[in-house]
Amino acid sequence: MGESVLPAKIKPYDFSRRDEADMHARADALLSEMTGRRSCRMFSSEPVPRELIEKVIAIAHTAPSGANRKPWRFVAVDNPQLKKQIREAAEKEERENYDHRFPQAWLDALEPIGTNAHKPMLEEAPWLVVMFRIDWEEIDGVRYKNYYPSESTGIAAGMFVMACHQVGLATLTDTPSPMNFLRDLLGRPDNEKPYLLLPVGYPAKDCTVPDIPKKPLHEALQWNKGNE
């Protein structure tokens, strides 16, 4: 990597302009498909090809990042014994969370979703994809700071979830915090901070999800100063 002292070469932006009707049609189709996306907690053990996982990670890896540093690491796990170890460590932390760490307000917020410390999906899903945030990197004995690592990794995470849904895979964004056990189990260095644990695969045949409403768009969108 290293700090660049010269401006990057430039090239024409390869952008395909679409007519407005096509843009609306694509937006409507994408909205319809993504509205059906749900977090999956009941996975089939049916295998998913490694090549497909690599492709959805490659899509996420196209995400923009601060100073183009790409401050993330994807670790894809399908080893059964390693998944078992991850589940055991995650459930240990989650039992502490649900029994002692979480305030009552947080437990009340989680109750409609039905989550608890039990994490069978971490063994059932054919893949666990662990995202790490890289705050700094050392090259030739020199430490280089990454810029906006949290924001950048968040964008890549969103693109990964969307890519999985678009190709036909279910996901779950899991955060059994604190998550340093993931760094230890996966042999990652100290400068990499566990960010998300994502089971990936196909939903189980008997999979169910909470039937709860989403926040209406008008509550999440404002035009200009809000008086229009």
C-alpha positions as CSV (number, residue, x, y, z in Angstrom):
1,M,0.0,0.0,0.0
2,G,2.1,2.9,1.3
3,E,1.2,6.6,1.1
4,S,0.9,7.8,-2.4
5,V,2.7,11.0,-3.4
6,L,1.7,11.1,-7.0
7,P,-1.9,11.6,-8.4
8,A,-3.5,8.5,-9.7
9,K,-3.8,8.0,-13.4
10,I,-7.2,8.8,-14.8
11,K,-9.5,7.1,-17.3
12,P,-12.9,7.8,-18.8
13,Y,-15.8,6.8,-16.5
14,D,-17.5,3.7,-18.1
15,F,-21.1,4.6,-17.2
16,S,-24.1,3.4,-19.0
17,R,-26.8,6.0,-19.0
18,R,-30.4,4.5,-19.1
19,D,-33.6,6.1,-20.2
20,E,-35.9,7.2,-17.4
21,A,-38.5,4.5,-18.0
22,D,-35.9,1.8,-17.7
23,M,-34.5,3.4,-14.5
24,H,-38.0,3.4,-12.9
25,A,-38.6,-0.2,-14.0
26,R,-35.3,-1.3,-12.5
27,A,-35.9,0.6,-9.3
28,D,-39.4,-0.9,-8.9
29,A,-38.1,-4.4,-9.6
30,L,-35.2,-4.0,-7.1
31,L,-37.5,-2.5,-4.5
32,S,-39.9,-5.3,-4.8
33,E,-37.2,-8.0,-4.5
34,M,-35.4,-6.4,-1.6
35,T,-38.6,-5.8,0.3
36,G,-38.8,-9.6,0.5
37,R,-35.3,-9.8,2.1
38,R,-35.4,-11.0,5.7
39,S,-32.9,-12.0,8.3
40,C,-32.7,-15.8,8.4
41,R,-32.2,-17.7,11.6
42,M,-33.2,-21.2,10.3
43,F,-30.7,-22.5,7.7
44,S,-30.6,-25.6,5.5
45,S,-27.4,-27.6,5.6
46,E,-27.5,-27.8,1.8
47,P,-24.0,-26.9,0.5
48,V,-23.3,-23.7,-1.4
49,P,-20.5,-23.7,-3.9
50,R,-17.3,-21.9,-2.7
51,E,-17.2,-20.1,-6.1
52,L,-20.6,-18.5,-5.4
53,I,-19.4,-17.2,-2.0
54,E,-16.3,-15.8,-3.6
55,K,-18.4,-14.0,-6.2
56,V,-20.7,-12.3,-3.7
57,I,-17.7,-11.3,-1.6
58,A,-16.1,-9.9,-4.8
59,I,-19.3,-7.8,-5.4
60,A,-19.0,-6.5,-1.8
61,H,-15.3,-5.7,-2.4
62,T,-16.3,-3.2,-5.1
63,A,-17.7,-0.9,-2.3
64,P,-16.3,2.6,-2.0
65,S,-13.9,3.2,0.9
66,G,-12.0,6.1,2.4
67,A,-8.9,6.8,0.3
68,N,-9.6,3.5,-1.5
69,R,-8.0,1.6,1.3
70,K,-10.6,-1.2,1.4
71,P,-10.2,-1.5,5.2
72,W,-12.0,-4.8,5.5
73,R,-11.2,-8.6,5.6
74,F,-13.7,-11.3,4.7
75,V,-13.1,-14.7,6.2
76,A,-15.3,-17.4,4.8
77,V,-15.7,-20.5,7.0
78,D,-17.1,-23.9,6.0
79,N,-15.0,-26.1,8.2
80,P,-17.5,-28.0,10.5
81,Q,-15.2,-28.1,13.5
82,L,-14.4,-24.4,13.2
83,K,-18.1,-23.5,12.9
84,K,-18.7,-25.5,16.0
85,Q,-16.0,-23.6,17.9
86,I,-17.4,-20.3,16.7
87,R,-20.9,-21.3,17.8
88,E,-19.7,-22.3,21.3
89,A,-17.8,-19.1,21.7
90,A,-20.7,-16.9,20.4
91,E,-23.2,-18.6,22.7
92,K,-21.0,-18.1,25.7
93,E,-20.9,-14.4,25.0
94,E,-24.6,-14.2,24.3
95,R,-25.5,-16.0,27.5
96,E,-23.6,-13.2,29.3
97,N,-25.4,-10.6,27.2
98,Y,-28.9,-11.9,27.8
99,D,-28.4,-12.8,31.4
100,H,-26.3,-9.9,32.6
101,R,-25.0,-7.3,30.1
102,F,-28.1,-6.2,28.2
103,P,-30.3,-3.5,29.8
104,Q,-34.0,-4.3,30.1
105,A,-34.8,-1.8,27.4
106,W,-32.7,-3.7,24.9
107,L,-34.2,-7.0,26.0
108,D,-37.7,-5.5,25.5
109,A,-36.8,-4.3,22.0
110,L,-35.5,-7.8,21.1
111,E,-38.6,-9.6,22.4
112,P,-40.8,-9.3,19.3
113,I,-38.0,-10.7,17.2
114,G,-37.6,-13.7,19.5
115,T,-33.8,-13.8,19.6
116,N,-31.9,-15.5,22.4
117,A,-28.5,-16.9,23.3
118,H,-29.1,-20.1,21.3
119,K,-27.2,-19.9,17.9
120,P,-27.8,-23.2,16.0
121,M,-27.6,-21.3,12.7
122,L,-23.8,-20.9,13.2
123,E,-23.4,-24.6,12.7
124,E,-26.4,-25.3,10.4
125,A,-25.5,-22.7,7.7
126,P,-23.0,-24.0,5.1
127,W,-21.0,-20.8,5.4
128,L,-20.1,-18.3,8.0
129,V,-18.6,-15.1,6.6
130,V,-16.8,-13.0,9.2
131,M,-16.1,-9.4,8.4
132,F,-13.2,-7.6,10.0
133,R,-12.6,-3.9,10.1
134,I,-8.9,-2.9,9.6
135,D,-8.1,0.4,11.3
136,W,-4.4,0.4,10.3
137,E,-1.9,-1.7,8.4
138,E,1.9,-2.1,8.8
139,I,4.0,-2.3,5.7
140,D,7.8,-2.6,5.8
141,G,7.8,-1.5,9.5
142,V,5.7,1.6,8.8
143,R,2.1,1.9,10.2
144,Y,-0.4,3.4,7.8
145,K,-3.8,4.6,9.0
146,N,-7.0,3.6,7.2
147,Y,-9.5,6.4,6.7
148,Y,-13.2,6.0,7.7
149,P,-12.8,2.3,8.3
150,S,-16.1,1.9,10.1
151,E,-18.1,3.7,7.5
152,S,-16.3,1.9,4.7
153,T,-16.8,-1.6,6.2
154,G,-20.4,-0.8,6.8
155,I,-21.0,0.0,3.2
156,A,-19.2,-3.2,2.1
157,A,-21.4,-5.2,4.6
158,G,-24.6,-3.8,3.1
159,M,-23.4,-4.6,-0.4
160,F,-22.6,-8.1,0.7
161,V,-26.1,-8.7,2.2
162,M,-27.7,-7.2,-0.9
163,A,-25.5,-9.3,-3.2
164,C,-26.4,-12.5,-1.3
165,H,-30.1,-11.8,-1.6
166,Q,-29.9,-10.9,-5.3
167,V,-28.2,-14.2,-6.2
168,G,-30.6,-16.3,-4.0
169,L,-28.9,-16.7,-0.7
170,A,-30.2,-15.9,2.8
171,T,-28.1,-14.1,5.4
172,L,-28.2,-13.0,9.0
173,T,-26.2,-10.1,10.5
174,D,-25.0,-11.4,13.8
175,T,-23.1,-9.5,16.5
176,P,-22.3,-11.7,19.5
177,S,-20.4,-8.8,21.1
178,P,-17.7,-8.8,22.3
179,M,-16.4,-10.6,19.3
180,N,-12.6,-10.8,19.8
181,F,-13.0,-14.6,20.0
182,L,-13.5,-14.5,16.2
183,R,-10.1,-12.9,15.7
184,D,-8.5,-15.6,17.9
185,L,-10.2,-18.5,16.3
186,L,-9.5,-17.3,12.8
187,G,-5.9,-16.3,13.4
188,R,-6.3,-12.7,12.4
189,P,-3.9,-10.0,13.7
190,D,-4.5,-7.4,16.4
191,N,-5.2,-4.6,13.9
192,E,-8.3,-6.4,12.6
193,K,-11.5,-5.9,14.6
194,P,-14.4,-8.3,14.2
195,Y,-17.2,-6.4,12.7
196,L,-20.0,-8.8,11.6
197,L,-20.7,-12.5,11.7
198,L,-22.9,-13.5,8.8
199,P,-24.3,-17.1,8.3
200,V,-25.0,-17.6,4.6
201,G,-26.9,-20.3,2.8
202,Y,-30.4,-21.4,1.9
203,P,-33.4,-21.1,4.3
204,A,-34.5,-24.3,6.0
205,K,-37.7,-25.8,4.5
206,D,-39.6,-25.0,7.7
207,C,-38.0,-21.5,8.1
208,T,-40.2,-18.9,9.6
209,V,-39.5,-15.2,10.3
210,P,-41.2,-12.7,12.6
211,D,-44.2,-11.0,11.0
212,I,-43.4,-7.5,12.1
213,P,-43.8,-4.2,10.2
214,K,-40.9,-2.2,8.9
215,K,-40.6,1.5,9.7
216,P,-42.5,3.4,7.1
217,L,-40.3,5.2,4.5
218,H,-41.8,8.6,5.4
219,E,-40.3,8.3,8.9
220,A,-36.8,7.7,7.4
221,L,-36.9,10.3,4.5
222,Q,-36.8,14.0,4.5
223,W,-36.8,16.3,1.5
224,N,-34.6,19.3,2.0
225,K,-35.6,21.2,5.2
226,G,-38.7,19.1,5.6
227,N,-41.3,21.8,4.9
228,E,-42.0,20.8,1.3
